[in-house]
Amino acid sequence: MTQQLNSVAEVFDVLSNRFDSDAACGLKATYQFDLIGDAGGTYHVSVEDGACEVRSGAAPSPNITITMTASDYLDMINGLLNPQVAFMGGKLKIKGDMGLALKMQELFPTD
């Protein structure tokens, strides 16, 4: 990401601007983010056939839930923490469809 994001709320405010609708063609999935600690929160992102909707709060039945501390999430979004290293080190926990986690980089490119 070119611009440094300073809060979890800011990340989710601009997330839809980074969305690549072509990468989402034919996809229907709900991502939930449980970001714990100071300035964290719960957000969900619904992707359906080329469209994206970002909301605060929990989703009724997410396909994937990503859990990590808010500070580690910000580091990851800002390129200071590698997602694979975070996952292997237990800082990033994923429940649900792992394939959707891998698809995130296509759906929300940082460049």
Biopython code that builds the backbone (N, CA, C, O; Angstrom):
import numpy as np
from Bio.PDB.StructureBuilder import StructureBuilder

atoms = [
    (1, "MET", "N", (0.856, -1.180, 0.000)),
    (1, "MET", "CA", (0.000, 0.000, 0.000)),
    (1, "MET", "C", (0.895, 1.233, 0.000)),
    (1, "MET", "O", (1.886, 1.288, 0.727)),
    (2, "THR", "N", (0.559, 2.177, -0.780)),
    (2, "THR", "CA", (1.409, 3.348, -0.913)),
    (2, "THR", "C", (1.282, 4.288, 0.283)),
    (2, "THR", "O", (2.278, 4.870, 0.713)),
    (3, "GLN", "N", (0.098, 4.444, 0.815)),
    (3, "GLN", "CA", (-0.117, 5.369, 1.920)),
    (3, "GLN", "C", (-0.139, 4.590, 3.235)),
    (3, "GLN", "O", (-0.760, 3.531, 3.324)),
    (4, "GLN", "N", (0.534, 5.115, 4.244)),
    (4, "GLN", "CA", (0.548, 4.507, 5.573)),
    (4, "GLN", "C", (-0.821, 4.687, 6.228)),
    (4, "GLN", "O", (-1.335, 5.802, 6.307)),
    (5, "LEU", "N", (-1.401, 3.593, 6.691)),
    (5, "LEU", "CA", (-2.692, 3.667, 7.373)),
    (5, "LEU", "C", (-2.446, 3.561, 8.871)),
    (5, "LEU", "O", (-1.669, 2.719, 9.322)),
    (6, "ASN", "N", (-3.110, 4.414, 9.637)),
    (6, "ASN", "CA", (-2.797, 4.539, 11.057)),
    (6, "ASN", "C", (-3.819, 3.944, 12.000)),
    (6, "ASN", "O", (-3.584, 3.894, 13.207)),
    (7, "SER", "N", (-4.956, 3.489, 11.476)),
    (7, "SER", "CA", (-5.955, 2.886, 12.349)),
    (7, "SER", "C", (-6.719, 1.810, 11.594)),
    (7, "SER", "O", (-6.809, 1.826, 10.366)),
    (8, "VAL", "N", (-7.266, 0.874, 12.363)),
    (8, "VAL", "CA", (-8.070, -0.189, 11.774)),
    (8, "VAL", "C", (-9.274, 0.414, 11.044)),
    (8, "VAL", "O", (-9.608, -0.019, 9.941)),
    (9, "ALA", "N", (-9.916, 1.397, 11.644)),
    (9, "ALA", "CA", (-11.066, 2.040, 11.010)),
    (9, "ALA", "C", (-10.676, 2.638, 9.656)),
    (9, "ALA", "O", (-11.438, 2.543, 8.694)),
    (10, "GLU", "N", (-9.511, 3.241, 9.581)),
    (10, "GLU", "CA", (-9.036, 3.833, 8.326)),
    (10, "GLU", "C", (-8.829, 2.754, 7.256)),
    (10, "GLU", "O", (-9.147, 2.965, 6.085)),
    (11, "VAL", "N", (-8.295, 1.597, 7.665)),
    (11, "VAL", "CA", (-8.093, 0.495, 6.716)),
    (11, "VAL", "C", (-9.420, 0.115, 6.071)),
    (11, "VAL", "O", (-9.512, -0.006, 4.850)),
    (12, "PHE", "N", (-10.451, -0.073, 6.900)),
    (12, "PHE", "CA", (-11.731, -0.520, 6.367)),
    (12, "PHE", "C", (-12.476, 0.594, 5.636)),
    (12, "PHE", "O", (-13.322, 0.316, 4.786)),
    (13, "ASP", "N", (-12.173, 1.846, 5.955)),
    (13, "ASP", "CA", (-12.759, 2.971, 5.212)),
    (13, "ASP", "C", (-12.271, 3.001, 3.765)),
    (13, "ASP", "O", (-13.033, 3.356, 2.866)),
    (14, "VAL", "N", (-11.014, 2.633, 3.532)),
    (14, "VAL", "CA", (-10.446, 2.709, 2.179)),
    (14, "VAL", "C", (-10.385, 1.360, 1.466)),
    (14, "VAL", "O", (-9.999, 1.296, 0.298)),
    (15, "LEU", "N", (-10.762, 0.285, 2.154)),
    (15, "LEU", "CA", (-10.636, -1.048, 1.573)),
    (15, "LEU", "C", (-11.390, -1.199, 0.256)),
    (15, "LEU", "O", (-10.867, -1.793, -0.687)),
    (16, "SER", "N", (-12.588, -0.682, 0.179)),
    (16, "SER", "CA", (-13.369, -0.831, -1.061)),
    (16, "SER", "C", (-12.718, -0.094, -2.240)),
    (16, "SER", "O", (-12.948, -0.451, -3.395)),
    (17, "ASN", "N", (-11.913, 0.924, -1.954)),
    (17, "ASN", "CA", (-11.199, 1.641, -3.021)),
    (17, "ASN", "C", (-10.118, 0.770, -3.656)),
    (17, "ASN", "O", (-9.749, 0.983, -4.811)),
    (18, "ARG", "N", (-9.612, -0.208, -2.910)),
    (18, "ARG", "CA", (-8.562, -1.100, -3.407)),
    (18, "ARG", "C", (-9.132, -2.337, -4.090)),
    (18, "ARG", "O", (-8.378, -3.118, -4.670)),
    (19, "PHE", "N", (-10.428, -2.527, -4.033)),
    (19, "PHE", "CA", (-11.078, -3.740, -4.524)),
    (19, "PHE", "C", (-10.939, -3.897, -6.029)),
    (19, "PHE", "O", (-11.194, -2.959, -6.785)),
    (20, "ASP", "N", (-10.530, -5.093, -6.464)),
    (20, "ASP", "CA", (-10.414, -5.409, -7.887)),
    (20, "ASP", "C", (-11.617, -6.269, -8.275)),
    (20, "ASP", "O", (-11.637, -7.471, -8.013)),
    (21, "SER", "N", (-12.611, -5.650, -8.897)),
    (21, "SER", "CA", (-13.854, -6.350, -9.229)),
    (21, "SER", "C", (-13.638, -7.495, -10.217)),
    (21, "SER", "O", (-14.371, -8.484, -10.190)),
    (22, "ASP", "N", (-12.643, -7.369, -11.083)),
    (22, "ASP", "CA", (-12.356, -8.448, -12.042)),
    (22, "ASP", "C", (-11.914, -9.719, -11.316)),
    (22, "ASP", "O", (-12.280, -10.822, -11.721)),
    (23, "ALA", "N", (-11.139, -9.574, -10.258)),
    (23, "ALA", "CA", (-10.659, -10.727, -9.489)),
    (23, "ALA", "C", (-11.792, -11.410, -8.735)),
    (23, "ALA", "O", (-11.667, -12.571, -8.342)),
    (24, "ALA", "N", (-12.894, -10.698, -8.530)),
    (24, "ALA", "CA", (-14.021, -11.229, -7.764)),
    (24, "ALA", "C", (-15.130, -11.801, -8.633)),
    (24, "ALA", "O", (-16.151, -12.252, -8.114)),
    (25, "CYS", "N", (-14.947, -11.790, -9.928)),
    (25, "CYS", "CA", (-15.980, -12.282, -10.827)),
    (25, "CYS", "C", (-16.325, -13.736, -10.490)),
    (25, "CYS", "O", (-15.452, -14.603, -10.484)),
    (26, "GLY", "N", (-17.600, -13.992, -10.212)),
    (26, "GLY", "CA", (-18.053, -15.340, -9.891)),
    (26, "GLY", "C", (-17.845, -15.755, -8.444)),
    (26, "GLY", "O", (-18.234, -16.861, -8.068)),
    (27, "LEU", "N", (-17.255, -14.919, -7.634)),
    (27, "LEU", "CA", (-16.981, -15.249, -6.234)),
    (27, "LEU", "C", (-18.090, -14.727, -5.334)),
    (27, "LEU", "O", (-18.558, -13.600, -5.497)),
    (28, "LYS", "N", (-18.505, -15.553, -4.387)),
    (28, "LYS", "CA", (-19.447, -15.121, -3.359)),
    (28, "LYS", "C", (-18.875, -15.592, -2.024)),
    (28, "LYS", "O", (-18.828, -16.791, -1.748)),
    (29, "ALA", "N", (-18.442, -14.639, -1.201)),
    (29, "ALA", "CA", (-17.817, -14.987, 0.073)),
    (29, "ALA", "C", (-17.919, -13.823, 1.041)),
    (29, "ALA", "O", (-17.996, -12.662, 0.639)),
    (30, "THR", "N", (-17.917, -14.156, 2.323)),
    (30, "THR", "CA", (-17.891, -13.138, 3.372)),
    (30, "THR", "C", (-16.669, -13.362, 4.234)),
    (30, "THR", "O", (-16.473, -14.441, 4.794)),
    (31, "TYR", "N", (-15.852, -12.330, 4.333)),
    (31, "TYR", "CA", (-14.652, -12.309, 5.166)),
    (31, "TYR", "C", (-14.987, -11.575, 6.461)),
    (31, "TYR", "O", (-15.551, -10.481, 6.427)),
    (32, "GLN", "N", (-14.650, -12.161, 7.582)),
    (32, "GLN", "CA", (-14.817, -11.458, 8.857)),
    (32, "GLN", "C", (-13.435, -11.243, 9.466)),
    (32, "GLN", "O", (-12.578, -12.126, 9.431)),
    (33, "PHE", "N", (-13.241, -10.057, 10.022)),
    (33, "PHE", "CA", (-11.983, -9.690, 10.664)),
    (33, "PHE", "C", (-12.268, -9.406, 12.131)),
    (33, "PHE", "O", (-13.000, -8.470, 12.453)),
    (34, "ASP", "N", (-11.696, -10.206, 13.018)),
    (34, "ASP", "CA", (-11.787, -9.984, 14.459)),
    (34, "ASP", "C", (-10.435, -9.455, 14.907)),
    (34, "ASP", "O", (-9.485, -10.217, 15.081)),
    (35, "LEU", "N", (-10.358, -8.152, 15.091)),
    (35, "LEU", "CA", (-9.102, -7.489, 15.421)),
    (35, "LEU", "C", (-9.162, -7.074, 16.887)),
    (35, "LEU", "O", (-9.959, -6.221, 17.276)),
    (36, "ILE", "N", (-8.310, -7.690, 17.682)),
    (36, "ILE", "CA", (-8.390, -7.554, 19.128)),
    (36, "ILE", "C", (-7.362, -6.560, 19.661)),
    (36, "ILE", "O", (-6.355, -6.271, 19.015)),
    (37, "GLY", "N", (-7.640, -6.054, 20.838)),
    (37, "GLY", "CA", (-6.720, -5.117, 21.479)),
    (37, "GLY", "C", (-7.152, -3.682, 21.254)),
    (37, "GLY", "O", (-8.237, -3.407, 20.742)),
    (38, "ASP", "N", (-6.266, -2.771, 21.654)),
    (38, "ASP", "CA", (-6.546, -1.340, 21.536)),
    (38, "ASP", "C", (-6.882, -0.962, 20.098)),
    (38, "ASP", "O", (-6.183, -1.356, 19.165)),
    (39, "ALA", "N", (-7.941, -0.208, 19.929)),
    (39, "ALA", "CA", (-8.382, 0.319, 18.631)),
    (39, "ALA", "C", (-8.717, -0.779, 17.632)),
    (39, "ALA", "O", (-8.674, -0.551, 16.423)),
    (40, "GLY", "N", (-9.049, -1.960, 18.122)),
    (40, "GLY", "CA", (-9.453, -3.059, 17.243)),
    (40, "GLY", "C", (-10.925, -2.958, 16.906)),
    (40, "GLY", "O", (-11.523, -1.886, 16.994)),
    (41, "GLY", "N", (-11.496, -4.064, 16.526)),
    (41, "GLY", "CA", (-12.909, -4.109, 16.204)),
    (41, "GLY", "C", (-13.213, -5.297, 15.332)),
    (41, "GLY", "O", (-12.313, -6.030, 14.920)),
    (42, "THR", "N", (-14.472, -5.484, 15.054)),
    (42, "THR", "CA", (-14.920, -6.554, 14.173)),
    (42, "THR", "C", (-15.540, -5.920, 12.933)),
    (42, "THR", "O", (-16.376, -5.020, 13.020)),
    (43, "TYR", "N", (-15.108, -6.415, 11.786)),
    (43, "TYR", "CA", (-15.582, -5.926, 10.495)),
    (43, "TYR", "C", (-15.848, -7.129, 9.603)),
    (43, "TYR", "O", (-15.295, -8.208, 9.814)),
    (44, "HIS", "N", (-16.684, -6.934, 8.625)),
    (44, "HIS", "CA", (-16.838, -7.983, 7.621)),
    (44, "HIS", "C", (-16.939, -7.358, 6.232)),
    (44, "HIS", "O", (-17.415, -6.239, 6.044)),
    (45, "VAL", "N", (-16.463, -8.146, 5.275)),
    (45, "VAL", "CA", (-16.441, -7.728, 3.884)),
    (45, "VAL", "C", (-17.177, -8.793, 3.076)),
    (45, "VAL", "O", (-16.776, -9.957, 3.055)),
    (46, "SER", "N", (-18.247, -8.387, 2.416)),
    (46, "SER", "CA", (-19.012, -9.293, 1.565)),
    (46, "SER", "C", (-18.614, -9.052, 0.117)),
    (46, "SER", "O", (-18.656, -7.927, -0.381)),
    (47, "VAL", "N", (-18.226, -10.138, -0.545)),
    (47, "VAL", "CA", (-17.841, -10.083, -1.949)),
    (47, "VAL", "C", (-18.828, -10.950, -2.716)),
    (47, "VAL", "O", (-19.018, -12.124, -2.399)),
    (48, "GLU", "N", (-19.453, -10.356, -3.730)),
    (48, "GLU", "CA", (-20.383, -11.146, -4.529)),
    (48, "GLU", "C", (-20.321, -10.703, -5.980)),
    (48, "GLU", "O", (-20.706, -9.589, -6.335)),
    (49, "ASP", "N", (-19.825, -11.611, -6.802)),
    (49, "ASP", "CA", (-19.784, -11.443, -8.254)),
    (49, "ASP", "C", (-19.345, -10.046, -8.705)),
    (49, "ASP", "O", (-20.066, -9.353, -9.424)),
    (50, "GLY", "N", (-18.172, -9.660, -8.276)),
    (50, "GLY", "CA", (-17.596, -8.403, -8.744)),
    (50, "GLY", "C", (-17.934, -7.188, -7.912)),
    (50, "GLY", "O", (-17.532, -6.078, -8.260)),
    (51, "ALA", "N", (-18.662, -7.365, -6.820)),
    (51, "ALA", "CA", (-19.008, -6.240, -5.943)),
    (51, "ALA", "C", (-18.491, -6.510, -4.536)),
    (51, "ALA", "O", (-18.316, -7.659, -4.132)),
    (52, "CYS", "N", (-18.252, -5.436, -3.803)),
    (52, "CYS", "CA", (-17.691, -5.540, -2.455)),
    (52, "CYS", "C", (-18.421, -4.577, -1.532)),
    (52, "CYS", "O", (-18.679, -3.429, -1.892)),
    (53, "GLU", "N", (-18.752, -5.058, -0.337)),
    (53, "GLU", "CA", (-19.394, -4.212, 0.662)),
    (53, "GLU", "C", (-18.680, -4.418, 1.994)),
    (53, "GLU", "O", (-18.539, -5.547, 2.464)),
    (54, "VAL", "N", (-18.233, -3.320, 2.597)),
    (54, "VAL", "CA", (-17.492, -3.354, 3.858)),
    (54, "VAL", "C", (-18.397, -2.808, 4.951)),
    (54, "VAL", "O", (-18.990, -1.739, 4.805)),
    (55, "ARG", "N", (-18.500, -3.559, 6.060)),
    (55, "ARG", "CA", (-19.338, -3.121, 7.185)),
    (55, "ARG", "C", (-18.647, -3.410, 8.505)),
    (55, "ARG", "O", (-17.825, -4.321, 8.608)),
    (56, "SER", "N", (-18.991, -2.625, 9.504)),
    (56, "SER", "CA", (-18.496, -2.929, 10.844)),
    (56, "SER", "C", (-19.435, -3.944, 11.482)),
    (56, "SER", "O", (-20.610, -4.030, 11.125)),
    (57, "GLY", "N", (-18.907, -4.707, 12.424)),
    (57, "GLY", "CA", (-19.694, -5.722, 13.112)),
    (57, "GLY", "C", (-19.480, -7.100, 12.531)),
    (57, "GLY", "O", (-18.830, -7.271, 11.499)),
    (58, "ALA", "N", (-20.043, -8.080, 13.218)),
    (58, "ALA", "CA", (-19.895, -9.475, 12.814)),
    (58, "ALA", "C", (-20.869, -9.823, 11.693)),
    (58, "ALA", "O", (-21.956, -9.252, 11.594)),
    (59, "ALA", "N", (-20.459, -10.766, 10.855)),
    (59, "ALA", "CA", (-21.320, -11.286, 9.791)),
    (59, "ALA", "C", (-22.106, -12.472, 10.345)),
    (59, "ALA", "O", (-21.617, -13.177, 11.227)),
    (60, "PRO", "N", (-23.328, -12.702, 9.834)),
    (60, "PRO", "CA", (-24.123, -13.831, 10.321)),
    (60, "PRO", "C", (-23.444, -15.188, 10.111)),
    (60, "PRO", "O", (-23.470, -16.036, 11.003)),
    (61, "SER", "N", (-22.842, -15.395, 8.951)),
    (61, "SER", "CA", (-22.172, -16.682, 8.693)),
    (61, "SER", "C", (-21.012, -16.474, 7.722)),
    (61, "SER", "O", (-21.142, -16.736, 6.526)),
    (62, "PRO", "N", (-19.875, -16.000, 8.241)),
    (62, "PRO", "CA", (-18.721, -15.745, 7.368)),
    (62, "PRO", "C", (-18.132, -17.050, 6.815)),
    (62, "PRO", "O", (-18.195, -18.096, 7.460)),
    (63, "ASN", "N", (-17.567, -16.965, 5.621)),
    (63, "ASN", "CA", (-16.871, -18.111, 5.031)),
    (63, "ASN", "C", (-15.475, -18.257, 5.592)),
    (63, "ASN", "O", (-14.897, -19.343, 5.585)),
    (64, "ILE", "N", (-14.932, -17.136, 6.085)),
    (64, "ILE", "CA", (-13.593, -17.122, 6.660)),
    (64, "ILE", "C", (-13.554, -16.057, 7.751)),
    (64, "ILE", "O", (-14.111, -14.970, 7.597)),
    (65, "THR", "N", (-12.889, -16.387, 8.852)),
    (65, "THR", "CA", (-12.688, -15.423, 9.927)),
    (65, "THR", "C", (-11.192, -15.284, 10.171)),
    (65, "THR", "O", (-10.488, -16.268, 10.398)),
    (66, "ILE", "N", (-10.729, -14.059, 10.121)),
    (66, "ILE", "CA", (-9.316, -13.735, 10.327)),
    (66, "ILE", "C", (-9.211, -13.032, 11.669)),
    (66, "ILE", "O", (-9.861, -12.014, 11.907)),
    (67, "THR", "N", (-8.380, -13.591, 12.544)),
    (67, "THR", "CA", (-8.221, -13.039, 13.886)),
    (67, "THR", "C", (-6.755, -12.689, 14.125)),
    (67, "THR", "O", (-5.856, -13.493, 13.883)),
    (68, "MET", "N", (-6.542, -11.470, 14.605)),
    (68, "MET", "CA", (-5.200, -11.040, 15.003)),
    (68, "MET", "C", (-5.321, -9.758, 15.812)),
    (68, "MET", "O", (-6.397, -9.165, 15.884)),
    (69, "THR", "N", (-4.223, -9.331, 16.420)),
    (69, "THR", "CA", (-4.286, -8.075, 17.152)),
    (69, "THR", "C", (-4.388, -6.928, 16.150)),
    (69, "THR", "O", (-3.921, -7.032, 15.016)),
    (70, "ALA", "N", (-4.996, -5.851, 16.581)),
    (70, "ALA", "CA", (-5.147, -4.684, 15.714)),
    (70, "ALA", "C", (-3.780, -4.141, 15.301)),
    (70, "ALA", "O", (-3.595, -3.743, 14.151)),
    (71, "SER", "N", (-2.833, -4.123, 16.219)),
    (71, "SER", "CA", (-1.503, -3.577, 15.895)),
    (71, "SER", "C", (-0.775, -4.457, 14.876)),
    (71, "SER", "O", (-0.124, -3.933, 13.972)),
    (72, "ASP", "N", (-0.875, -5.795, 15.006)),
    (72, "ASP", "CA", (-0.255, -6.681, 14.015)),
    (72, "ASP", "C", (-0.943, -6.548, 12.655)),
    (72, "ASP", "O", (-0.283, -6.599, 11.617)),
    (73, "TYR", "N", (-2.269, -6.378, 12.662)),
    (73, "TYR", "CA", (-3.003, -6.204, 11.404)),
    (73, "TYR", "C", (-2.538, -4.932, 10.690)),
    (73, "TYR", "O", (-2.307, -4.943, 9.481)),
    (74, "LEU", "N", (-2.403, -3.853, 11.434)),
    (74, "LEU", "CA", (-1.913, -2.606, 10.829)),
    (74, "LEU", "C", (-0.507, -2.783, 10.271)),
    (74, "LEU", "O", (-0.204, -2.303, 9.179)),
    (75, "ASP", "N", (0.353, -3.471, 11.020)),
    (75, "ASP", "CA", (1.712, -3.742, 10.517)),
    (75, "ASP", "C", (1.650, -4.543, 9.215)),
    (75, "ASP", "O", (2.396, -4.264, 8.277)),
    (76, "MET", "N", (0.766, -5.530, 9.159)),
    (76, "MET", "CA", (0.648, -6.359, 7.961)),
    (76, "MET", "C", (0.135, -5.523, 6.785)),
    (76, "MET", "O", (0.678, -5.609, 5.683)),
    (77, "ILE", "N", (-0.892, -4.727, 7.007)),
    (77, "ILE", "CA", (-1.457, -3.888, 5.946)),
    (77, "ILE", "C", (-0.431, -2.880, 5.439)),
    (77, "ILE", "O", (-0.394, -2.573, 4.248)),
    (78, "ASN", "N", (0.396, -2.370, 6.339)),
    (78, "ASN", "CA", (1.397, -1.360, 5.967)),
    (78, "ASN", "C", (2.712, -1.970, 5.484)),
    (78, "ASN", "O", (3.692, -1.253, 5.280)),
    (79, "GLY", "N", (2.734, -3.298, 5.300)),
    (79, "GLY", "CA", (3.915, -3.950, 4.745)),
    (79, "GLY", "C", (5.043, -4.186, 5.721)),
    (79, "GLY", "O", (6.157, -4.505, 5.304)),
    (80, "LEU", "N", (4.791, -4.041, 7.009)),
    (80, "LEU", "CA", (5.836, -4.244, 8.016)),
    (80, "LEU", "C", (5.837, -5.663, 8.583)),
    (80, "LEU", "O", (6.779, -6.056, 9.272)),
    (81, "LEU", "N", (4.784, -6.431, 8.296)),
    (81, "LEU", "CA", (4.663, -7.807, 8.767)),
    (81, "LEU", "C", (4.181, -8.667, 7.610)),
    (81, "LEU", "O", (3.111, -8.429, 7.051)),
    (82, "ASN", "N", (4.973, -9.659, 7.257)),
    (82, "ASN", "CA", (4.639, -10.570, 6.170)),
    (82, "ASN", "C", (3.486, -11.480, 6.606)),
    (82, "ASN", "O", (3.557, -12.081, 7.679)),
    (83, "PRO", "N", (2.420, -11.595, 5.793)),
    (83, "PRO", "CA", (1.280, -12.424, 6.181)),
    (83, "PRO", "C", (1.644, -13.893, 6.456)),
    (83, "PRO", "O", (1.123, -14.494, 7.396)),
    (84, "GLN", "N", (2.531, -14.465, 5.644)),
    (84, "GLN", "CA", (2.927, -15.858, 5.853)),
    (84, "GLN", "C", (3.689, -16.022, 7.168)),
    (84, "GLN", "O", (3.479, -16.994, 7.894)),
    (85, "VAL", "N", (4.566, -15.078, 7.469)),
    (85, "VAL", "CA", (5.316, -15.114, 8.722)),
    (85, "VAL", "C", (4.358, -14.951, 9.905)),
    (85, "VAL", "O", (4.501, -15.630, 10.922)),
    (86, "ALA", "N", (3.384, -14.051, 9.768)),
    (86, "ALA", "CA", (2.391, -13.839, 10.823)),
    (86, "ALA", "C", (1.588, -15.113, 11.072)),
    (86, "ALA", "O", (1.334, -15.477, 12.220)),
    (87, "PHE", "N", (1.189, -15.791, 9.992)),
    (87, "PHE", "CA", (0.414, -17.019, 10.123)),
    (87, "PHE", "C", (1.251, -18.121, 10.777)),
    (87, "PHE", "O", (0.800, -18.779, 11.714)),
    (88, "MET", "N", (2.456, -18.313, 10.282)),
    (88, "MET", "CA", (3.318, -19.374, 10.813)),
    (88, "MET", "C", (3.708, -19.109, 12.269)),
    (88, "MET", "O", (3.920, -20.046, 13.039)),
    (89, "GLY", "N", (3.802, -17.832, 12.641)),
    (89, "GLY", "CA", (4.168, -17.464, 14.002)),
    (89, "GLY", "C", (2.982, -17.379, 14.957)),
    (89, "GLY", "O", (3.153, -17.046, 16.129)),
    (90, "GLY", "N", (1.780, -17.677, 14.463)),
    (90, "GLY", "CA", (0.598, -17.668, 15.315)),
    (90, "GLY", "C", (-0.006, -16.291, 15.550)),
    (90, "GLY", "O", (-0.936, -16.152, 16.345)),
    (91, "LYS", "N", (0.508, -15.281, 14.874)),
    (91, "LYS", "CA", (-0.052, -13.929, 15.026)),
    (91, "LYS", "C", (-1.308, -13.739, 14.195)),
    (91, "LYS", "O", (-2.125, -12.865, 14.486)),
    (92, "LEU", "N", (-1.462, -14.548, 13.173)),
    (92, "LEU", "CA", (-2.606, -14.495, 12.264)),
    (92, "LEU", "C", (-3.298, -15.849, 12.316)),
    (92, "LEU", "O", (-2.705, -16.874, 11.980)),
    (93, "LYS", "N", (-4.558, -15.845, 12.738)),
    (93, "LYS", "CA", (-5.326, -17.086, 12.827)),
    (93, "LYS", "C", (-6.454, -17.035, 11.805)),
    (93, "LYS", "O", (-7.129, -16.018, 11.647)),
    (94, "ILE", "N", (-6.641, -18.143, 11.124)),
    (94, "ILE", "CA", (-7.659, -18.224, 10.086)),
    (94, "ILE", "C", (-8.579, -19.399, 10.385)),
    (94, "ILE", "O", (-8.127, -20.521, 10.613)),
    (95, "LYS", "N", (-9.871, -19.120, 10.379)),
    (95, "LYS", "CA", (-10.881, -20.161, 10.568)),
    (95, "LYS", "C", (-11.771, -20.142, 9.340)),
    (95, "LYS", "O", (-12.325, -19.102, 8.985)),
    (96, "GLY", "N", (-11.908, -21.288, 8.690)),
    (96, "GLY", "CA", (-12.744, -21.352, 7.498)),
    (96, "GLY", "C", (-11.926, -21.661, 6.258)),
    (96, "GLY", "O", (-10.924, -22.373, 6.330)),
    (97, "ASP", "N", (-12.344, -21.137, 5.139)),
    (97, "ASP", "CA", (-11.778, -21.440, 3.825)),
    (97, "ASP", "C", (-10.426, -20.753, 3.620)),
    (97, "ASP", "O", (-10.357, -19.552, 3.360)),
    (98, "MET", "N", (-9.357, -21.540, 3.744)),
    (98, "MET", "CA", (-8.001, -21.014, 3.582)),
    (98, "MET", "C", (-7.779, -20.456, 2.171)),
    (98, "MET", "O", (-7.013, -19.509, 1.993)),
    (99, "GLY", "N", (-8.436, -21.032, 1.188)),
    (99, "GLY", "CA", (-8.317, -20.538, -0.185)),
    (99, "GLY", "C", (-8.758, -19.083, -0.309)),
    (99, "GLY", "O", (-8.210, -18.330, -1.114)),
    (100, "LEU", "N", (-9.743, -18.694, 0.486)),
    (100, "LEU", "CA", (-10.196, -17.298, 0.464)),
    (100, "LEU", "C", (-9.135, -16.368, 1.031)),
    (100, "LEU", "O", (-9.006, -15.228, 0.584)),
    (101, "ALA", "N", (-8.377, -16.841, 2.006)),
    (101, "ALA", "CA", (-7.288, -16.025, 2.558)),
    (101, "ALA", "C", (-6.248, -15.759, 1.471)),
    (101, "ALA", "O", (-5.743, -14.644, 1.343)),
    (102, "LEU", "N", (-5.939, -16.783, 0.701)),
    (102, "LEU", "CA", (-4.953, -16.634, -0.369)),
    (102, "LEU", "C", (-5.468, -15.722, -1.480)),
    (102, "LEU", "O", (-4.676, -15.074, -2.165)),
    (103, "LYS", "N", (-6.767, -15.667, -1.660)),
    (103, "LYS", "CA", (-7.383, -14.843, -2.712)),
    (103, "LYS", "C", (-7.386, -13.354, -2.357)),
    (103, "LYS", "O", (-7.550, -12.509, -3.236)),
    (104, "MET", "N", (-7.205, -13.032, -1.075)),
    (104, "MET", "CA", (-7.296, -11.629, -0.647)),
    (104, "MET", "C", (-6.340, -10.700, -1.377)),
    (104, "MET", "O", (-6.687, -9.560, -1.684)),
    (105, "GLN", "N", (-5.126, -11.192, -1.658)),
    (105, "GLN", "CA", (-4.146, -10.332, -2.328)),
    (105, "GLN", "C", (-4.607, -9.964, -3.741)),
    (105, "GLN", "O", (-4.309, -8.874, -4.231)),
    (106, "GLU", "N", (-5.324, -10.862, -4.384)),
    (106, "GLU", "CA", (-5.888, -10.561, -5.714)),
    (106, "GLU", "C", (-7.059, -9.586, -5.586)),
    (106, "GLU", "O", (-7.188, -8.652, -6.378)),
    (107, "LEU", "N", (-7.909, -9.811, -4.584)),
    (107, "LEU", "CA", (-9.101, -8.990, -4.418)),
    (107, "LEU", "C", (-8.784, -7.574, -3.988)),
    (107, "LEU", "O", (-9.437, -6.623, -4.416)),
    (108, "PHE", "N", (-7.764, -7.437, -3.129)),
    (108, "PHE", "CA", (-7.402, -6.124, -2.563)),
    (108, "PHE", "C", (-5.911, -5.877, -2.755)),
    (108, "PHE", "O", (-5.152, -5.886, -1.786)),
    (109, "PRO", "N", (-5.485, -5.658, -3.997)),
    (109, "PRO", "CA", (-4.051, -5.447, -4.254)),
    (109, "PRO", "C", (-3.539, -4.182, -3.566)),
    (109, "PRO", "O", (-4.271, -3.208, -3.397)),
    (110, "THR", "N", (-2.278, -4.222, -3.180)),
    (110, "THR", "CA", (-1.693, -3.085, -2.473)),
    (110, "THR", "C", (-1.011, -2.101, -3.407)),
    (110, "THR", "O", (-0.686, -0.985, -3.000)),
    (111, "ASP", "N", (-0.791, -2.497, -4.647)),
    (111, "ASP", "CA", (-0.118, -1.590, -5.594)),
    (111, "ASP", "C", (-1.093, -0.937, -6.529)),
    (111, "ASP", "O", (-0.694, -0.147, -7.385)),
]
sb = StructureBuilder()
sb.init_structure("model")
sb.init_model(0)
sb.init_chain("A")
sb.init_seg("    ")
for serial, (resi, resn, name, xyz) in enumerate(atoms, 1):
    if name == "N":
        sb.init_residue(resn, " ", resi, " ")
    sb.init_atom(name, np.array(xyz, "f"), 0.0, 1.0, " ", f" {name:<3s}", serial, name[0])
structure = sb.get_structure()
